[in-house]
Amino acid sequence: MSPPVPPLYRNRDFVLLWAGSAVSILGSNVSNVAYPLLVLALTGSATDAGLAGFVSLLPQLLFQLPAGALVDRFDRKRMMIYCDILCALVLSTLVAALLFGRLTLPHILVVGFLEGTFAVCYRLAAAAAVPNVVDASQLSLALARNEARRRGAAMLGKPLGGILFGFGRAVPFVFDIVSYAISVLTLGLIRKDFQVQRDTASRRPRAAEFTEGAVWLWRQPFLRATTLLIAGSNLLFQGLFLTVIVSANNHGASPATVGFMLGIIAVGGVLGSLVAPAAARRLSLKTVVIGANWVWLLLVPLLAVVDEPLLLGAVFGAMAFVGPLWNVGTSAYQLAVTPDHLQGRVLAAAGMIAFGAVPLGSLIGGFLLGWVGATTTVWLFTLWMAVLALATVISPSVRSAPDLAELEAPAPAK
């Protein structure tokens, strides 16, 4: 008879992985807020600040597929350690340049691009590692904990970044460097391997490796449909996020009020991540996918009729509450059915599509806001949300969604 599976908080390796990544993500959120503030302080140009943000996000589009191939080819734990060390080193050059008064905009752009590149590899390796450090029956719960970690780090890191920048321009980046060091320490203490044993003699040519994950993903009807739906909703949320900020500003909200509004949104996401494990056990994937999109369709138009900034935050927070239920359910299914030797490349292919929609959503949202204003922009995004919601009910692969509970069922006792 198999021994009972211990709870996650007693899984030493998962706790170390979770805690180290939590500190690292917190540090990244702190420096992400400090980057535009630093550029504005250095050049006084909002255009330069936008350029810095674009350059730091560019690796998400350029390097997903090659990073996925590397994650599946090499030791994932070592790759995460190397990425942390390299991020700390490039950030150290920025801190040194600041202290000696030699910092320039090109230097900031190079550091942001390199840190963004290493972050792609780290994120894919960390996601692919989860099924190897937790029992299959706890996969949804582990992913929910990771979702709460990500959203909680964003909720704390964004205001902390501004506070630390007020103490000194280099302080947020020193904080981030320390967070990378803590992550390296926790990774070094983990005993389990982050991948199954691989047959290195049968590795395929590199060109084929880059596309193998995308081909496998495209041949899975449910994963193909949900990946495209995620891309569509990411575009929507990025555009609406900008719209909510502009709308609050148009109604005279102070920076502090806008910050509190964003905090409400983050709290909604954290609460959603806490109930996601129970939802994954009780709701089918079909219910989650269809239900999330129709709930969003009901909530999006409220952003056009609500004027008060905190109410805007409450509506968007309700939308953010639903997101973790979707993320945990679909991610758990993807990790459960993907062969381990393809995990990195499949995650990379899905991430490239999902992240590729984010800058596009910002671009479209900014164009619409300048052309037709905030209210009309919300109504146009409502139409887009209606298309996505309708797609969920007419898609055969969504209507015949597989059962996640069967994949996560414990192995029968011997």
KOLTI-347203 format. One line per 4 residues: number of its first residue (from 1); for each residue x, y, z of N, C-alpha, C. Coordinates in steps of 0.2 Angstrom, whole numbers, plus 5000, padded with zeros to 4 digits. Example, Ala and Ser with C-alpha at 12.3 -4.5 7.8 and 13.67 -1.06 7.14 Angstrom:
! KOLTI-347203
1) 5066/4972/5039/5062/4978/5039/5066/4984/5039  5064/4989/5035/5068/4995/5036/5064/5000/5039
This chain:
! KOLTI-347203
1) 5004/4994/5000/5000/5000/5000/5004/5006/5000  5003/5011/4996/5007/5017/4995/5006/5022/5001  5011/5025/5004/5010/5029/5009/5007/5035/5007  5003/5039/5012/4999/5045/5010/5004/5050/5008
5) 5002/5054/5003/5006/5060/5001/5006/5066/5006  5011/5068/5008/5012/5073/5014/5009/5080/5011  5006/5084/5015/5004/5091/5012/5010/5095/5009  5008/5100/5005/5013/5104/5002/5018/5107/5007
9) 5015/5110/5012/5020/5113/5017/5025/5109/5020  5024/5102/5019/5029/5098/5022/5034/5095/5016  5032/5097/5010/5037/5095/5005/5042/5100/5004  5048/5098/5007/5054/5103/5008/5056/5106/5002
13) 5057/5102/4996/5059/5105/4990/5054/5110/4987  5048/5108/4987/5043/5113/4985/5043/5120/4989  5043/5119/4995/5044/5125/4999/5050/5129/4998  5055/5126/4997/5062/5130/4995/5061/5133/4988
17) 5058/5129/4983/5057/5132/4976/5052/5138/4977  5047/5137/4980/5042/5142/4981/5044/5149/4984  5048/5148/4990/5050/5153/4993/5056/5157/4990  5060/5154/4987/5066/5157/4983/5063/5161/4977
21) 5058/5158/4974/5055/5161/4968/5051/5167/4970  5048/5167/4976/5044/5172/4979/5048/5178/4980  5054/5177/4983/5058/5183/4984/5061/5186/4978  5063/5181/4973/5065/5184/4967/5060/5188/4963
25) 5054/5185/4963/5048/5189/4959/5047/5195/4963  5047/5196/4969/5046/5202/4973/5052/5207/4971  5058/5205/4971/5063/5209/4968/5063/5212/4961  5060/5207/4957/5059/5209/4950/5054/5215/4949
29) 5048/5214/4953/5043/5219/4953/5045/5226/4956  5050/5225/4961/5053/5231/4964/5057/5235/4958  5061/5231/4955/5065/5235/4950/5061/5237/4944  5056/5233/4942/5052/5235/4936/5048/5241/4937
33) 5047/5243/4944/5044/5250/4945/5049/5255/4945  5055/5253/4947/5061/5258/4947/5064/5260/4940  5063/5255/4936/5066/5256/4929/5063/5263/4926  5056/5263/4925/5054/5269/4922/5055/5276/4926
37) 5055/5275/4933/5057/5281/4937/5064/5283/4936  5068/5278/4935/5075/5280/4934/5076/5283/4927  5073/5281/4922/5074/5284/4915/5071/5291/4916  5065/5292/4919/5062/5299/4919/5067/5303/4923
41) 5070/5301/4928/5075/5305/4932/5081/5306/4928  5083/5302/4924/5089/5303/4920/5088/5307/4914  5082/5306/4910/5081/5310/4904/5076/5314/4904  5071/5313/4908/5065/5317/4909/5060/5316/4903
45) 5061/5310/4899/5057/5309/4893/5052/5303/4895  5046/5304/4894/5041/5298/4895/5042/5293/4889  5044/5296/4883/5045/5291/4877/5051/5287/4879  5056/5289/4882/5062/5285/4884/5060/5280/4889
49) 5055/5282/4894/5053/5277/4899/5049/5271/4895  5045/5273/4890/5041/5268/4886/5046/5264/4883  5051/5266/4880/5056/5263/4876/5059/5257/4881  5061/5260/4887/5064/5255/4891/5060/5249/4893
53) 5053/5251/4894/5048/5245/4895/5048/5240/4889  5048/5243/4883/5047/5239/4877/5053/5234/4877  5059/5237/4877/5065/5233/4877/5066/5228/4882  5063/5229/4888/5064/5224/4893/5059/5218/4892
57) 5053/5220/4888/5048/5215/4887/5050/5211/4880  5054/5214/4876/5055/5211/4869/5058/5204/4870  5062/5202/4874/5064/5195/4875/5058/5190/4875  5053/5192/4878/5047/5188/4879/5044/5186/4872
61) 5045/5190/4867/5043/5188/4860/5049/5185/4856  5055/5187/4857/5060/5184/4853/5063/5177/4855  5063/5176/4862/5067/5170/4864/5063/5165/4867  5056/5165/4867/5053/5160/4870/5054/5153/4867
65) 5054/5152/4861/5055/5145/4858/5063/5143/4859  5068/5147/4858/5075/5144/4859/5076/5143/4867  5073/5147/4871/5073/5146/4878/5070/5139/4880  5064/5138/4877/5061/5132/4879/5065/5126/4877
69) 5068/5126/4871/5073/5121/4869/5079/5120/4874  5081/5125/4876/5087/5125/4881/5084/5122/4888  5078/5124/4890/5076/5121/4896/5075/5113/4896  5073/5111/4890/5072/5104/4889/5079/5100/4887
73) 5084/5104/4885/5090/5100/4884/5095/5100/4890  5095/5105/4894/5100/5105/4899/5096/5105/4906  5100/5104/4911/5098/5103/4918/5094/5110/4920  5088/5109/4922/5084/5115/4924/5086/5119/4930
77) 5088/5115/4935/5090/5118/4941/5096/5122/4940  5101/5120/4937/5107/5123/4935/5105/5129/4931  5101/5129/4926/5099/5134/4922/5096/5140/4926  5092/5138/4931/5089/5143/4935/5094/5147/4939
81) 5099/5143/4942/5104/5146/4946/5108/5151/4942  5110/5149/4936/5114/5153/4931/5110/5159/4929  5104/5158/4928/5100/5164/4926/5100/5169/4932  5099/5167/4938/5099/5171/4944/5106/5175/4944
85) 5111/5171/4944/5118/5174/4944/5119/5179/4939  5117/5178/4933/5118/5183/4927/5114/5189/4928  5108/5188/4931/5104/5194/4932/5107/5198/4937  5109/5195/4942/5113/5199/4948/5119/5203/4945
89) 5123/5200/4941/5129/5203/4938/5127/5209/4934  5122/5208/4929/5120/5214/4925/5117/5220/4929  5113/5218/4934/5111/5223/4938/5116/5227/4942  5121/5223/4944/5127/5226/4947/5131/5231/4943
93) 5131/5230/4937/5134/5235/4932/5130/5242/4932  5123/5241/4933/5119/5247/4933/5120/5251/4940  5120/5247/4945/5121/5250/4952/5128/5254/4952  5133/5250/4949/5140/5253/4949/5140/5260/4945
97) 5137/5260/4939/5136/5266/4935/5133/5271/4939  5127/5270/4942/5124/5275/4946/5128/5278/4951  5132/5274/4955/5136/5276/4961/5141/5281/4958  5144/5279/4952/5150/5283/4949/5147/5289/4945
101) 5140/5289/4944/5138/5295/4940/5139/5294/4933  5139/5288/4930/5141/5286/4923/5135/5283/4920  5129/5282/4923/5124/5279/4919/5121/5283/4913  5120/5279/4908/5117/5282/4902/5111/5278/4900
105) 5106/5280/4896/5100/5277/4893/5102/5270/4890  5107/5270/4885/5109/5264/4882/5111/5258/4887  5114/5260/4892/5116/5256/4897/5110/5253/4901  5105/5257/4902/5099/5254/4905/5095/5250/4900
109) 5095/5251/4894/5092/5247/4889/5095/5240/4889  5102/5240/4889/5105/5234/4888/5104/5229/4894  5104/5233/4900/5103/5229/4906/5096/5226/4906  5091/5230/4904/5084/5228/4904/5083/5222/4899
113) 5086/5223/4894/5085/5217/4888/5089/5211/4891  5095/5211/4894/5098/5205/4896/5094/5202/4902  5092/5206/4907/5088/5203/4912/5082/5200/4910  5078/5203/4905/5072/5200/4902/5074/5194/4899
117) 5079/5193/4895/5081/5187/4892/5082/5181/4897  5086/5183/4902/5087/5177/4907/5081/5176/4911  5076/5181/4912/5070/5179/4915/5066/5174/4911  5066/5175/4905/5062/5170/4901/5064/5163/4902
121) 5071/5162/4902/5073/5155/4903/5072/5153/4910  5072/5157/4915/5071/5155/4922/5064/5153/4923  5059/5158/4920/5052/5156/4921/5050/5150/4918  5052/5148/4912/5051/5142/4909/5053/5136/4913
125) 5060/5136/4915/5062/5131/4919/5059/5130/4926  5057/5135/4929/5053/5135/4935/5046/5132/4934  5043/5133/4929/5036/5130/4927/5037/5123/4926  5042/5121/4922/5043/5114/4920/5045/5110/4926
129) 5048/5113/4931/5050/5109/4937/5045/5107/4941  5039/5110/4941/5034/5109/4946/5032/5102/4946  5030/5099/4941/5028/5092/4941/5033/5087/4944  5039/5089/4944/5044/5085/4946/5046/5085/4954
133) 5043/5090/4957/5044/5091/4964/5038/5090/4968  5032/5089/4965/5026/5088/4969/5022/5082/4966  5018/5079/4970/5014/5073/4968/5009/5075/4963  5007/5071/4958/5002/5073/4953/4996/5075/4956
137) 4994/5072/4962/4987/5074/4965/4987/5081/4968  4993/5084/4968/4994/5091/4971/4996/5096/4966  4996/5094/4960/4998/5099/4955/4994/5105/4954  4987/5105/4955/4983/5111/4955/4984/5115/4961
141) 4985/5112/4967/4986/5116/4973/4993/5119/4972  4998/5116/4970/5005/5119/4969/5004/5125/4964  5001/5124/4959/5000/5130/4954/4996/5136/4957  4991/5134/4961/4988/5139/4964/4992/5143/4969
145) 4996/5139/4973/5001/5143/4977/5006/5147/4973  5008/5145/4967/5012/5149/4963/5009/5155/4960  5002/5154/4959/4998/5160/4957/4998/5165/4962  4996/5163/4968/4996/5168/4974/5003/5171/4975
149) 5008/5167/4974/5015/5170/4975/5016/5176/4970  5014/5174/4964/5015/5179/4958/5011/5186/4960  5005/5185/4961/5001/5191/4962/5002/5194/4969  5004/5190/4974/5006/5194/4980/5012/5198/4980
153) 5017/5195/4976/5023/5198/4975/5022/5205/4971  5018/5205/4966/5016/5211/4962/5013/5216/4967  5008/5214/4971/5004/5218/4976/5009/5222/4980  5014/5218/4983/5019/5221/4988/5025/5225/4984
157) 5027/5222/4978/5033/5224/4975/5032/5231/4972  5026/5232/4969/5025/5239/4965/5025/5245/4970  5022/5245/4976/5023/5251/4980/5029/5251/4983  5032/5245/4985/5039/5245/4988/5044/5248/4983
161) 5044/5246/4977/5048/5249/4972/5049/5257/4972  5043/5260/4973/5042/5267/4973/5045/5270/4979  5044/5266/4985/5046/5268/4992/5054/5268/4992  5057/5262/4989/5064/5262/4989/5068/5267/4985
165) 5064/5268/4979/5067/5273/4975/5068/5280/4978  5063/5281/4982/5063/5287/4986/5069/5288/4991  5072/5282/4993/5078/5282/4997/5084/5283/4993  5084/5281/4987/5090/5282/4983/5089/5278/4976
169) 5091/5281/4971/5090/5278/4964/5093/5271/4964  5098/5269/4967/5101/5262/4967/5098/5257/4971  5094/5260/4976/5092/5255/4982/5087/5250/4979  5082/5251/4975/5078/5246/4972/5082/5240/4968
173) 5087/5242/4965/5091/5237/4961/5096/5233/4966  5098/5236/4971/5102/5232/4976/5097/5227/4979  5091/5229/4981/5086/5225/4983/5085/5219/4979  5084/5220/4972/5083/5215/4967/5089/5210/4967
177) 5095/5213/4967/5102/5209/4967/5102/5204/4973  5100/5207/4979/5099/5202/4985/5094/5197/4984  5088/5199/4981/5083/5194/4980/5086/5188/4975  5090/5190/4970/5093/5184/4966/5098/5180/4970
181) 5101/5183/4975/5106/5179/4979/5102/5174/4983  5096/5176/4986/5092/5172/4990/5090/5166/4986  5087/5168/4980/5085/5163/4976/5090/5157/4974  5096/5159/4973/5102/5155/4971/5103/5150/4977
185) 5103/5153/4983/5104/5149/4989/5098/5144/4990  5092/5145/4989/5086/5141/4990/5087/5135/4985  5088/5137/4979/5089/5132/4973/5095/5127/4975  5100/5129/4978/5106/5125/4979/5104/5120/4985
189) 5099/5122/4989/5097/5117/4994/5092/5112/4992  5089/5112/4986/5084/5108/4984/5087/5101/4982  5084/5096/4984/5087/5089/4982/5085/5086/4976  5078/5087/4974/5076/5083/4969/5078/5086/4962
193) 5078/5082/4957/5080/5084/4950/5073/5088/4947  5074/5092/4943/5069/5096/4940/5067/5093/4933  5069/5087/4932/5067/5084/4925/5069/5076/4926  5065/5072/4922/5067/5065/4922/5073/5064/4918
197) 5076/5058/4919/5082/5056/4915/5080/5056/4908  5085/5059/4904/5084/5059/4897/5089/5055/4893  5087/5053/4887/5092/5050/4883/5095/5055/4878  5101/5057/4880/5105/5062/4877/5107/5060/4870
201) 5108/5053/4869/5110/5051/4862/5105/5052/4857  5099/5052/4859/5093/5053/4854/5091/5060/4853  5095/5065/4855/5093/5072/4854/5092/5074/4847  5087/5077/4845/5085/5079/4838/5089/5085/4837
205) 5090/5087/4830/5093/5093/4828/5090/5099/4831  5094/5104/4832/5092/5110/4836/5086/5114/4832  5086/5114/4826/5081/5117/4822/5074/5114/4823  5074/5107/4823/5068/5103/4825/5066/5104/4832
209) 5071/5105/4837/5069/5106/4844/5065/5112/4845  5067/5117/4841/5063/5124/4842/5056/5124/4841  5054/5120/4836/5047/5119/4834/5043/5113/4836  5047/5109/4839/5043/5102/4841/5038/5104/4846
213) 5039/5108/4851/5034/5110/4856/5028/5113/4853  5029/5118/4849/5024/5121/4845/5019/5117/4841  5023/5112/4838/5019/5107/4834/5015/5102/4839  5018/5100/4844/5014/5096/4849/5008/5100/4852
217) 5009/5106/4854/5004/5110/4856/4998/5111/4851  5000/5112/4845/4995/5113/4840/4990/5107/4839  4993/5101/4840/4990/5095/4839/4985/5093/4845  4985/5097/4850/4981/5096/4856/4975/5100/4855
221) 4969/5098/4853/4963/5103/4852/4961/5107/4858  4961/5104/4864/4959/5109/4870/4965/5114/4871  4971/5112/4871/4976/5116/4873/4977/5122/4867  4976/5120/4861/4976/5125/4856/4971/5130/4857
225) 4965/5128/4858/4959/5132/4859/4960/5137/4865  4962/5134/4871/4963/5138/4877/4969/5143/4876  4974/5141/4872/4980/5146/4871/4978/5152/4867  4974/5151/4862/4972/5156/4858/4967/5161/4862
229) 4963/5157/4866/4958/5161/4871/4962/5165/4876  4967/5163/4878/4971/5166/4883/4975/5172/4880  4977/5171/4874/4980/5177/4870/4975/5182/4869  4969/5181/4867/4964/5185/4866/4962/5189/4873
233) 4961/5186/4878/4960/5189/4885/4966/5193/4887  4972/5191/4886/4978/5195/4888/4978/5202/4884  4976/5201/4878/4976/5208/4874/4970/5212/4877  4965/5209/4879/4959/5213/4882/4961/5216/4888
237) 4964/5212/4893/4966/5215/4900/4971/5220/4899  4976/5219/4895/4981/5224/4895/4978/5231/4892  4974/5231/4887/4971/5237/4885/4966/5240/4890  4962/5235/4894/4958/5238/4899/4962/5241/4905
241) 4967/5238/4906/4971/5240/4912/4974/5248/4911  4976/5249/4905/4978/5256/4903/4972/5260/4903  4966/5258/4901/4960/5262/4900/4957/5264/4907  4958/5259/4912/4956/5260/4919/4960/5266/4922
245) 4967/5266/4921/4971/5271/4924/4969/5277/4921  4969/5278/4914/4967/5284/4911/4960/5287/4913  4955/5282/4914/4949/5284/4916/4949/5287/4923  4953/5284/4927/4953/5287/4934/4957/5293/4934
249) 4962/5294/4930/4965/5300/4930/4961/5306/4927  4957/5304/4922/4952/5309/4919/4947/5311/4924  4945/5307/4929/4941/5309/4934/4944/5312/4940  4950/5314/4940/4954/5318/4945/4957/5314/4950
253) 4958/5308/4949/4961/5303/4955/4968/5305/4956  4970/5306/4962/4977/5307/4964/4981/5301/4963  4988/5302/4962/4992/5296/4961/4991/5291/4967  4990/5293/4973/4989/5289/4979/4982/5285/4978
257) 4977/5288/4975/4971/5285/4974/4972/5279/4968  4975/5281/4963/4977/5276/4958/4981/5270/4960  4985/5272/4965/4989/5266/4968/4985/5262/4972  4980/5265/4976/4975/5261/4980/4971/5257/4975
261) 4969/5260/4970/4964/5256/4965/4968/5250/4962  4974/5251/4960/4978/5245/4958/4979/5240/4963  4980/5242/4970/4980/5237/4975/4974/5233/4976  4968/5236/4975/4962/5232/4975/4962/5227/4969
265) 4964/5229/4964/4964/5224/4958/4969/5218/4960  4975/5220/4963/4979/5214/4965/4976/5210/4970  4973/5213/4975/4969/5209/4980/4964/5204/4977  4961/5206/4972/4956/5202/4969/4959/5196/4966
269) 4965/5197/4963/4969/5191/4960/4972/5186/4965  4974/5189/4971/4976/5185/4976/4971/5181/4979  4965/5184/4980/4959/5180/4983/4957/5174/4978  4957/5176/4972/4956/5171/4967/4961/5165/4967
273) 4967/5166/4968/4972/5161/4968/4971/5157/4974  4968/5159/4980/4967/5155/4986/4961/5150/4985  4956/5152/4981/4950/5148/4980/4951/5143/4974  4957/5144/4970/4958/5141/4964/4958/5133/4965
277) 4962/5131/4970/4962/5123/4971/4955/5120/4972  4951/5123/4976/4945/5121/4978/4940/5121/4971  4941/5126/4967/4937/5126/4961/4940/5121/4956  4946/5120/4956/4949/5115/4952/4946/5108/4953
281) 4945/5106/4960/4942/5100/4962/4935/5099/4960  4931/5105/4960/4924/5104/4960/4921/5106/4953  4925/5110/4949/4923/5112/4943/4926/5109/4937  4923/5107/4932/4926/5104/4926/4930/5110/4922
285) 4934/5108/4918/4938/5112/4914/4933/5116/4909  4928/5113/4907/4923/5116/4902/4920/5121/4906  4918/5120/4912/4914/5125/4916/4919/5131/4917  4925/5130/4919/4930/5135/4921/4931/5140/4914
289) 4932/5137/4909/4934/5140/4903/4928/5144/4900  4922/5141/4900/4916/5145/4897/4914/5150/4903  4914/5148/4909/4911/5152/4914/4916/5158/4915  4922/5158/4915/4927/5163/4916/4925/5169/4910
293) 4925/5166/4904/4924/5171/4898/4917/5175/4899  4912/5171/4901/4905/5174/4901/4905/5179/4907  4908/5177/4913/4909/5182/4919/4912/5188/4917  4918/5188/4913/4921/5194/4911/4917/5198/4906
297) 4913/5194/4902/4909/5198/4897/4904/5202/4901  4901/5200/4907/4896/5203/4911/4900/5209/4914  4906/5208/4916/4909/5213/4920/4913/5219/4916  4915/5218/4910/4918/5223/4906/4914/5229/4905
301) 4908/5228/4903/4904/5234/4902/4903/5239/4908  4904/5236/4914/4903/5240/4920/4909/5246/4920  4914/5244/4917/4920/5249/4917/4918/5255/4913  4913/5255/4909/4911/5261/4905/4906/5265/4908
305) 4902/5262/4914/4897/5266/4917/4899/5268/4924  4905/5265/4927/4907/5267/4933/4912/5273/4933  4911/5278/4937/4916/5284/4937/4921/5284/4942  4919/5282/4948/4923/5282/4954/4929/5278/4954
309) 4935/5280/4955/4941/5276/4954/4941/5269/4958  4939/5270/4964/4939/5264/4969/4934/5259/4966  4928/5261/4963/4923/5256/4961/4926/5253/4954  4930/5257/4950/4933/5254/4945/4938/5249/4947
313) 4942/5250/4952/4946/5245/4955/4943/5239/4957  4937/5240/4960/4933/5234/4963/4930/5230/4957  4928/5233/4951/4926/5229/4946/4931/5225/4942  4937/5229/4941/4943/5225/4938/4946/5220/4943
317) 4945/5221/4950/4947/5216/4955/4943/5210/4954  4936/5211/4953/4932/5205/4952/4934/5201/4946  4936/5205/4940/4939/5201/4934/4945/5198/4936  4950/5201/4940/4956/5198/4942/4955/5192/4946
321) 4949/5191/4950/4948/5186/4954/4947/5179/4950  4944/5180/4944/4942/5174/4940/4948/5172/4937  4953/5176/4935/4959/5174/4931/4963/5168/4934  4964/5168/4941/4968/5162/4943/4964/5155/4943
325) 4957/5155/4943/4954/5149/4942/4955/5146/4935  4955/5151/4930/4957/5149/4923/4964/5147/4923  4969/5151/4925/4976/5149/4925/4978/5143/4928  4975/5141/4934/4977/5135/4937/4974/5129/4934
329) 4968/5129/4932/4965/5124/4929/4968/5122/4922  4969/5127/4918/4972/5125/4911/4979/5124/4912  4983/5127/4916/4990/5125/4917/4991/5119/4920  4987/5117/4925/4988/5110/4928/4987/5105/4922
333) 4982/5106/4918/4980/5101/4913/4986/5100/4908  4989/5106/4906/4994/5106/4901/5001/5103/4904  5002/5104/4911/5008/5101/4914/5007/5093/4915  5001/5091/4916/4999/5084/4917/5000/5080/4911
337) 4998/5083/4905/4998/5079/4899/5004/5080/4895  5008/5085/4896/5014/5086/4892/5020/5081/4894  5023/5078/4889/5029/5074/4891/5034/5078/4894  5038/5075/4899/5043/5080/4902/5048/5082/4898
341) 5050/5078/4893/5055/5081/4888/5053/5086/4884  5046/5088/4884/5044/5093/4880/5041/5099/4884  5041/5098/4890/5038/5104/4895/5041/5111/4893  5047/5112/4893/5050/5118/4891/5047/5121/4885
345) 5048/5117/4880/5046/5120/4873/5038/5121/4872  5034/5117/4875/5027/5118/4875/5025/5124/4879  5028/5125/4885/5027/5131/4889/5029/5137/4885  5035/5136/4881/5037/5142/4878/5033/5144/4872
349) 5030/5139/4868/5026/5140/4863/5019/5143/4865  5017/5141/4870/5011/5144/4873/5012/5151/4876  5018/5152/4879/5020/5158/4882/5021/5164/4876  5024/5161/4871/5025/5166/4865/5018/5169/4863
353) 5013/5165/4862/5007/5167/4859/5004/5172/4865  5004/5169/4871/5001/5173/4876/5004/5180/4877  5011/5180/4878/5014/5186/4879/5015/5191/4873  5014/5187/4867/5014/5192/4861/5008/5196/4861
357) 5003/5194/4864/4997/5198/4864/4997/5204/4869  5001/5204/4874/5002/5209/4879/5004/5216/4876  5010/5216/4873/5011/5223/4870/5006/5225/4864  5003/5220/4861/4998/5222/4856/4992/5225/4859
361) 4990/5222/4865/4984/5225/4869/4986/5232/4871  4992/5233/4873/4994/5240/4876/4994/5245/4870  4996/5243/4864/4996/5247/4858/4989/5249/4856  4985/5244/4855/4978/5245/4853/4974/5249/4858
365) 4975/5248/4865/4972/5252/4870/4974/5259/4869  4981/5260/4869/4983/5267/4868/4980/5271/4862  4980/5267/4856/4977/5270/4850/4970/5272/4851  4966/5267/4854/4959/5268/4855/4957/5274/4860
369) 4961/5274/4865/4960/5280/4870/4961/5287/4867  4967/5287/4863/4968/5293/4859/4963/5295/4854  4960/5290/4851/4955/5291/4845/4948/5292/4847  4945/5288/4852/4938/5288/4853/4937/5289/4861
373) 4942/5289/4865/4941/5291/4872/4940/5284/4876  4940/5285/4883/4940/5279/4887/4933/5275/4887  4927/5279/4887/4921/5275/4887/4920/5271/4881  4921/5274/4875/4920/5270/4869/4925/5264/4868
377) 4931/5266/4871/4936/5260/4871/4933/5254/4875  4930/5255/4880/4928/5250/4884/4922/5246/4881  4918/5250/4877/4913/5246/4873/4915/5242/4867  4921/5245/4864/4924/5241/4859/4927/5235/4862
381) 4930/5235/4868/4933/5229/4871/4928/5224/4873  4922/5227/4875/4916/5223/4876/4914/5218/4870  4914/5221/4865/4913/5218/4858/4918/5212/4857  4924/5214/4859/4929/5209/4858/4928/5203/4863
385) 4927/5205/4869/4925/5200/4874/4919/5195/4872  4914/5198/4869/4909/5195/4867/4911/5189/4862  4915/5191/4857/4918/5186/4852/4921/5180/4856  4925/5182/4861/4929/5177/4865/4924/5172/4868
389) 4919/5175/4872/4914/5171/4875/4910/5167/4871  4908/5170/4865/4904/5166/4860/4909/5160/4858  4915/5161/4857/4920/5156/4854/4920/5150/4859  4919/5151/4866/4920/5146/4870/4914/5141/4870
393) 4908/5143/4868/4902/5139/4868/4901/5136/4861  4905/5138/4856/4904/5135/4849/4910/5131/4848  4915/5131/4852/4921/5127/4851/4920/5120/4853  4921/5115/4848/4920/5108/4850/4925/5106/4855
397) 4931/5108/4855/4936/5106/4859/4935/5108/4866  4932/5114/4867/4930/5117/4874/4924/5113/4877  4919/5112/4872/4913/5109/4875/4915/5101/4877  4920/5098/4874/4922/5092/4876/4928/5092/4880
401) 4929/5097/4884/4935/5097/4888/4937/5091/4892  4943/5089/4893/4945/5083/4897/4944/5085/4904  4944/5079/4908/4943/5080/4915/4949/5080/4919  4951/5086/4922/4957/5087/4925/4957/5082/4932
405) 4952/5081/4935/4952/5077/4941/4955/5070/4940  4953/5067/4934/4956/5060/4933/4963/5060/4932  4966/5066/4929/4973/5066/4928/4977/5067/4935  4974/5070/4939/4977/5071/4946/4975/5066/4951
409) 4971/5061/4949/4969/5056/4954/4975/5052/4957  4976/5051/4963/4982/5047/4966/4982/5040/4963  4988/5038/4962/4989/5031/4959/4986/5026/4964  4983/5021/4961/4979/5016/4965/4984/5012/4970
413) 4982/5011/4976/4986/5007/4981/4988/5000/4979  4994/4998/4980/4996/4992/4978/4996/4987/4984
